[in-house]
Amino acid sequence: MPTVVLMDVSLSMTRPVSLDGVEEYQRKNLAAHGLTMLFEHMATNYKLEFTALVAFSSLWELMVPFTRDYNTLQEALSSMEDYDKTCLEAALQGVNNIVQQEWGVSCPCQIVLVTDGALGIGRGSLRHSLATLRQRGDDKKFPLPFPFPSKLYIMCIASQEELQSTDALDLLEQLITLNGNEGHIFTVEGPLCLKNVQSMFGKLIDQAYSPFHAVLRCGHLASDVQVFPRPEPVVTDEDVDPIQKNVSSELDIVGFVEIADISSPPVLSRHLVLPIAVNKEGDEVGTGITEDTEDDSSANQIAGKSPNFCVLLHGSLKVEGMVAMVQLGPDWYGMLYSQADSKKKSNLMMSLFEPGPQPLPWLGKVALLGPISDAKENPYADDDSKSPFPLQPKNKRSYAQNVTVWIKPSGLQTDVQKILRNARKLPEKTQTFYKELNRLRKAALAFGFLELLKGVAELLERECTLLPDTAHPDAAFQLSHAAQQLKLASTGDSQYAAFHQNIMPLPTDFSGSSGDRI
C-alpha cells in the first residue's frame, strides 16, 4: 500500500514556536522532526513500502517519486524551501495525478498530509473550495473522493483548541467525510514541542504502519512471519448486523489444493508472507528481506542458516503446483501460493477470500473437504485432466433455469413466430401456445418492452380475423382472450400483478375439442 506524504511549505509553517523558553523552532522544523521519525520507522519495519514526497503551497511539486530509499526522502525533507500561501485543493489534485500515473485506480494508497491548520485565504483556500463544491462543472470537480481506495491522515502541527478557534478543524473533518470517512485527524496534545509532535506521529505509526506479525502453522511445523501490507479488517452483514472481522495472529494451514482446482478465485486483497528471523533468546532480529546494509547482515545470516518452515512451504508449493488453504479466523479462509515476479525470483503470497464457510462455490464448504486418501476411490483416477471440482449443488439454482435473452433481432423474431405457429394450430396446441405466450410476456415486462406486448396483441387479433371458415370456434375465442390480456398487461398499474400471474386459457364448453374445460 504506497504512501504519499504531503508537506505544507507555505509561509504559515515558518511561524516560530518557543520551546522551554530557551530555543525557538519553526513549525516546519517540528513537522520535519515528526516525518523523520516516520521515515526511520518505515525503513526499519516497513521496508517494502513505496513512499513519495510532495511539497505544496499555492502550487505543488513532486520532490521524491515513489521509492524505498528513505535516505533520499530525508535529504529532500531537509532541503525544502519556503513558498507562499496554502492551496490544499491543488495539492490533492496533484496526489490524484501522481498515484494514478504510477499505480492506477485499483491500488489502495495512504496519504499523510502535514500542515499547521492555516488553510489559506480567499480564492484557492480550503474554505472557498468546500463552499463551491455544488457549483462546479464536471471538468472542475473537487479531487475528493479519490478514484482509488485511500486513507487520508491529517497531521496538524497545532493543538485542537487552536484549530477550533479558526474553524480549521471543521474544514479538515469535511475532507475526511468527502473521502468516505476513511482517515483520521491527529492533533498535538499539550504545548507545541518536539516530544508532543513525536507522540502524535507515534499514534499514526500505531494505527497505519505497525507491522503485522503472525505464526504460520501446519501440524507440528510453525514459522514466525510478517504479512505485508497489514491486512485490513473486513465488515460483514453491513445492512443487518455489521460485524468486523480481523485476521488472526494464528494462521493455520488446513489443507492443500491443486492450482487447477482453485482456478482464479475472487479475493479481497493480496499480501506478501515474509519469514521472521528469531535469535536463540526469542527476540526478533529481522525479516527475510535482503538489504545492502551492514545492520541487517546478522539478521540475514540467521534467516539464511536457520531452518524455516516458511521457506520449506514456499518451495514445496512451487514444485508441486499447489496452494495451501489457510484459516484466517472463524469461518474465514485464504490461500498461500508461490508467485513469480520474474524468471529467477518468486515470493510466498497470501490472498484473502470473502468471509464465510463457503468462499468458493465450486469447492463447497471448506470444513467438509478432506484428503484424497479418505475417499473410497481416487477422484482423479490417475488422470490429471479429471477433477472432482466443481461440486454440483444439491438444489437447482435459479440461474440454472432457461431464461429469455434477446441480443439480436433474430432471437425476438423467432419467439414471436413460435407463438404465431401455435396460434394457427389451436385448439390442439392450446397448452404450448399459452406457455410460449407467457414466457414472452414475462420477459417483455421485465425488460420494460411494453410496445412488444401491444404489437403481439395486434398480431393475434389479425390472426383471429384471418381464421378460415373451417377453423374450430375455440380458436377465435382463445386468440381474442390472449390479445386482450396482453393489452391489459401493458397498461396502467396492472403491470406488477401481470408479471407475477400467467395468462390462463379461456374455459369453453365446446364438445369434441382438446380445449374443452381447460
Buried (B, 14 or more C-beta within 10 A) or exposed (E): BBBBBBBBBBEBBEBEBEBEEEEEBBBBBBBBBBBBBBBEBBBEBBBBBBBBBBBBBBEBBBBBBBBBEBEBBBEBBEEBEEBEBBBBBBBBBBBBEBBBEBBEEEBBBBBBBBBBBBBBEEEBBBBBBBEEEEEEEEEEEBBBBBEBBBBBBBBBBBBBEBBEEBEBBEBBBBBBEBBBEBBBBBBBEEEBBBEBBBBBBBBBBEEBBEBBBBBBBBEEBBBBBBBBBBBBEBEBEEEEEEEEBEBBEEBBBEBBBBBEBBEEBEBBBEBBBBBBBBEEEEEBBBBBBEBEEEEBEEBBEBBEEBEBBBBEBBEEBBEEEBBBBBBBBEBBBBBBBBEEEEEEEBBBBBBBBBBEEBBBEBBBEBEEBEEEEEEEEEEBEEEEEEEBBEBEEEEEEEEEEEEBEBEEEEEBEEBBEBBBEBBBEBBBBBBBBBEBBBBBBBBBBEEEBBEBBBBBBEBBBEBBEEBEEEBBEBBBBBBBBBBBBBBBBBEEEEBEEBEEEEBEBBEBEEEEBEBEEB
